[in-house]
Amino acid sequence: MKIAIIVPMAEEAEFYRNHFHAEKKEMFGSTEFEHFSVNGNDVYLGLSGIGKVQAAMNLASLLSNVDIDVIFMTGSAGALHKDIHQEDLVLPNVFMYYDAHNTAAGDYVEGQIPQQPAQFVLDSPERAAFAEYLKKQNVAFSEGLVVTGDSFVASTKQKDEIKENFPDALACEMEGAAFAQVAYAFNKPLVAMRAISDNGDGSASEDFDVFVKKVGAKAAKLISDYVEKMN
């Protein structure tokens, strides 16, 4: 099986290297993917970079060159929902773009890119298996909508504007919907997990640097342990 693990930032990728040791490195798009062999599986670990374009470009380049069986996306996110707090884990089952406003362009809903699905739904057997694994490990997580945009949300005003359009959204981040759109186009299963690093408000810039490493380590251990058991 060929497995991709993609994270936006180097601070998040470093924790995977505690579990895996690269055999070789290959360039796909603008990023270098480290190639490991784990339990007979090929694992490709890469940095997407930050933002929607970087995420889409580098994942699409990998999928164009390697017949990946499942994509794991991890990283951090800002909390939107009142029941979501720092260090919580979120397993998105739907992604939308909070900065896509195209309702005036046709029969589209808020958050929809024209001629694309209204939502990018993650409902593969691979995702279900990972969710079941977390439950068996007694790992608490929330499931629901996560929204994506090209801005770091760091004010109550930004947060409230997103919540007005997406009242059910659990969290916001900068790559997930782009990953989901590419995975949809290539017909590949995406398993996404976000760890909450900040509250997406005025404290976000202060909290992010501290918590991104802490929650990144938490997510990396769960994904790495799971991949080591896959066959």
Secondary structure, DSSP 8 states (H G I E B T S, - for coil): -EEEEEES-HHHHTTGGGT---SEEEEETTEEEEEEEETTEEEEEEE--SSHHHHHHHHHHHHHHS--SEEEEEEEEEE-STT--TT-EEEEEEEEETT---GGGSS--TT--TTS-SSEE---HHHHHHHHHHHHTT---EEEEEEE-SS---SHHHHHHHHHH-TT--EEESSHHHHHHHHHHHT--EEEEEEEEE-SSTTHHHHHHHHHHHHHHHHHHHHHHHHHH--
